[in-house]
Amino acid sequence: MTDRIEKEKKFHNERFAEDSRKHLDKYYTISNNVRELFFNKLKKDVAGQKVLEYGCGEGSYAFELALLGADVYGIDISDVAIEKANKLAIENRMDNKVHFEVMNAEELKYPNSYFEKICGNAILHHLDLDKALLELNRVLDKKGSALFIEPLGHNPIINFYRLLTKNLRTEDEHPLKENEFKLFNKYFDSVEINFFNLTTLMAIPFRNYKIFNKLLSFFNRVDSLLFRFSFFQKKIE
């Protein structure tokens, strides 16, 4: 295991043990529409499919997918995350429906074309993207699909916040940039990117007020309009 992977493992073991990012939940209140779209795509025709989830710690979709009839496998680099996931599976009597294992996403142990769907939430930006996509392509059925939610690194305001809060991240992780998008075309015939949360950040200070949902709805509409223009998008070449 490389030093980079060891550092990621150590960081996330401590994170899951201490719940060190709980106070960041307020920033994710604006992302409900993203997660809803993600799950709606993920659950489509999922019954009977083998599904692999990258990062099955907090926010895992494994149990919901299993209840819909999928055969779900979950991996995480963190021993603590897997221990918690397995404990939750036993408590909910679903340990025969979900399979959790500590594994490096850059060196998957599964056979070729093993999964019909692969998913993950904020995982790829922790990885060597070239290695991860190569493995993802290998274990994904040629008619299958992969869905991921990932942070992007183009917003200067968010990047400034990241600079001030380095302790909340590993030194090797980085939000994805436009110049990395071409790697997806390298491994997949069809790639679709949807953009979210440009102006919705302005709703966060009002999250504890009744007006929050109306503001968030307004800024989501503004984002939908702005993202129609190429200036606000990043392209896959």
C-alpha positions in Angstrom: 0.0 0.0 0.0 1.4 3.4 -1.0 2.1 6.2 1.4 -0.8 8.2 -0.2 -3.3 5.3 0.3 -2.0 4.8 3.9 -2.5 8.5 4.7 -6.0 8.4 3.2 -6.8 5.3 5.3 -5.5 6.9 8.5 -7.4 10.2 7.8 -10.7 8.5 7.2 -10.4 6.1 10.0 -10.0 9.1 12.3 -12.8 10.9 10.6 -15.3 8.1 10.9 -14.3 7.4 14.5 -14.6 11.0 15.6 -17.3 12.3 13.2 -15.0 15.2 12.6 -17.0 16.6 9.6 -20.4 16.7 11.3 -20.3 20.5 11.5 -20.1 20.7 7.7 -23.6 19.3 7.3 -24.9 22.8 6.9 -23.1 23.2 3.6 -24.7 20.1 2.2 -28.3 21.3 2.9 -28.2 22.9 -0.6 -27.5 19.6 -2.3 -30.8 17.7 -1.8 -31.7 18.1 -5.4 -28.4 16.7 -6.5 -28.8 13.7 -4.3 -32.4 13.2 -5.4 -31.4 13.2 -9.1 -28.5 10.9 -8.4 -30.6 8.3 -6.5 -33.5 8.5 -9.1 -31.0 7.5 -11.8 -29.3 5.0 -9.6 -32.4 3.1 -8.6 -33.8 2.8 -12.2 -34.1 -0.9 -13.2 -31.8 -1.8 -10.2 -33.7 -4.9 -9.1 -31.6 -8.0 -9.8 -28.5 -6.0 -10.7 -25.0 -6.2 -9.1 -24.1 -2.7 -7.8 -20.8 -1.5 -6.4 -20.7 1.5 -4.1 -17.4 3.3 -3.7 -17.2 4.7 -0.2 -19.9 3.0 1.9 -19.5 5.1 5.0 -21.7 8.1 5.8 -24.5 8.7 3.2 -24.3 5.2 1.8 -27.1 4.2 -0.6 -26.3 0.5 -0.1 -29.3 -0.4 2.1 -31.8 1.5 0.0 -30.6 -0.2 -3.2 -30.7 -3.6 -1.5 -34.3 -3.0 -0.4 -35.1 -2.3 -4.1 -33.7 -5.8 -5.0 -30.1 -5.1 -5.9 -27.2 -7.2 -4.9 -25.0 -4.6 -3.3 -21.3 -4.5 -2.7 -19.7 -1.6 -0.7 -16.1 -0.8 -0.4 -14.2 1.8 1.6 -10.5 2.4 2.4 -11.5 2.9 6.1 -11.6 -0.1 8.4 -13.8 2.0 10.7 -16.3 2.8 8.0 -16.6 -0.9 7.0 -17.0 -2.0 10.6 -19.8 0.5 11.1 -21.5 -0.5 7.8 -21.4 -4.2 8.8 -22.7 -3.4 12.2 -25.6 -1.5 10.7 -26.3 -4.3 8.3 -26.6 -6.8 11.1 -28.8 -4.5 13.2 -31.1 -4.1 10.2 -31.0 -7.9 9.4 -29.6 -7.1 5.9 -26.2 -8.7 6.2 -27.3 -11.3 3.6 -28.2 -8.5 1.1 -25.2 -6.2 1.3 -21.5 -7.1 1.3 -19.0 -4.6 2.7 -15.3 -4.9 2.4 -12.1 -2.8 3.0 -10.7 -2.2 -0.4 -8.6 0.2 -2.4 -10.7 1.5 -5.3 -7.5 1.7 -7.5 -6.9 -2.0 -7.1 -10.3 -3.7 -7.1 -10.5 -7.5 -6.4 -13.6 -8.1 -8.5 -13.7 -10.0 -11.8 -14.0 -8.2 -15.2 -17.5 -6.9 -16.1 -18.9 -8.0 -12.7 -21.2 -5.0 -12.0 -24.2 -3.5 -13.9 -23.9 -0.3 -11.9 -21.2 1.5 -9.9 -21.8 4.6 -7.8 -20.1 6.9 -5.3 -20.5 10.2 -3.5 -17.4 12.4 -3.3 -14.9 9.6 -3.8 -13.1 10.0 -7.1 -11.4 13.2 -6.1 -9.5 11.2 -3.4 -8.1 8.8 -5.9 -5.5 8.6 -8.7 -8.1 9.3 -11.3 -6.4 7.5 -14.1 -5.9 4.3 -12.0 -9.4 4.5 -10.6 -11.2 4.9 -13.9 -9.2 2.1 -15.4 -10.4 -0.3 -12.7 -13.9 1.1 -12.8 -14.0 0.4 -16.5 -12.7 -3.1 -16.0 -15.3 -4.3 -13.5 -18.2 -2.5 -15.1 -20.3 -4.5 -17.6 -20.0 -3.1 -21.1 -23.8 -2.3 -21.0 -23.6 -0.9 -17.4 -23.5 2.6 -16.1 -21.5 4.5 -13.4 -22.8 7.5 -11.5 -20.8 9.8 -9.2 -21.3 13.0 -7.4 -18.0 15.0 -7.2 -16.8 18.4 -6.1 -15.3 20.6 -8.8 -12.4 23.0 -8.3 -13.3 26.0 -10.3 -15.1 28.2 -7.8 -12.6 30.7 -6.2 -14.8 31.3 -3.2 -15.0 27.6 -2.3 -11.3 27.2 -3.1 -10.5 30.0 -0.6 -12.6 28.2 2.0 -10.7 25.0 1.3 -7.4 26.8 1.7 -8.6 27.9 5.2 -9.7 24.5 6.3 -7.0 22.1 5.1 -7.3 20.1 8.3 -10.7 18.8 7.1 -9.1 17.2 4.0 -6.2 14.9 3.1 -3.3 16.6 1.5 -3.6 14.4 -1.7 -7.3 14.9 -2.4 -8.3 17.6 -4.9 -11.6 18.6 -6.4 -11.8 17.7 -10.1 -10.8 20.2 -12.7 -11.7 20.6 -16.4 -8.4 19.2 -17.6 -9.2 15.9 -15.9 -12.5 15.5 -17.6 -10.8 14.1 -20.7 -9.8 11.0 -18.7 -13.5 10.0 -18.5 -13.6 9.9 -22.3 -10.5 7.8 -22.3 -12.3 5.0 -20.6 -16.0 5.4 -21.5 -17.9 5.8 -24.8 -20.5 8.0 -23.3 -20.0 10.6 -20.6 -22.6 13.1 -19.2 -21.9 15.8 -16.7 -24.6 17.8 -14.8 -23.6 21.0 -12.9 -25.2 22.3 -9.7 -24.8 24.7 -6.8 -23.4 27.9 -8.3 -25.6 30.5 -6.6 -27.3 28.2 -4.1 -24.4 28.8 -1.7 -26.0 32.2 -0.9 -28.9 30.3 0.7 -26.8 28.6 3.4 -26.8 31.5 5.9 -30.6 31.3 6.0 -30.8 27.5 6.6 -32.3 28.0 10.0 -35.0 30.3 8.8 -38.4 29.6 7.3 -37.4 31.4 4.1 -34.6 28.9 3.4 -36.6 26.5 1.2 -38.0 29.3 -0.9 -34.6 30.9 -1.3 -33.0 27.6 -2.2 -35.7 26.9 -4.8 -35.1 30.4 -6.2 -31.3 29.9 -6.5 -31.8 26.4 -8.0 -33.9 28.0 -10.8 -31.2 30.6 -11.2 -28.5 27.9 -11.5 -30.6 26.0 -14.0 -30.8 29.1 -16.2 -27.1 30.0 -15.8 -25.9 26.5 -16.6 -27.6 26.7 -20.0 -24.8 29.1 -21.0 -21.4 27.6 -22.0 -19.6 30.3 -20.0 -20.8 28.6 -16.7 -20.0 25.0 -17.9 -16.8 23.0 -18.1 -16.5 20.8 -21.2 -15.3 17.3 -21.8 -13.0 17.4 -24.8 
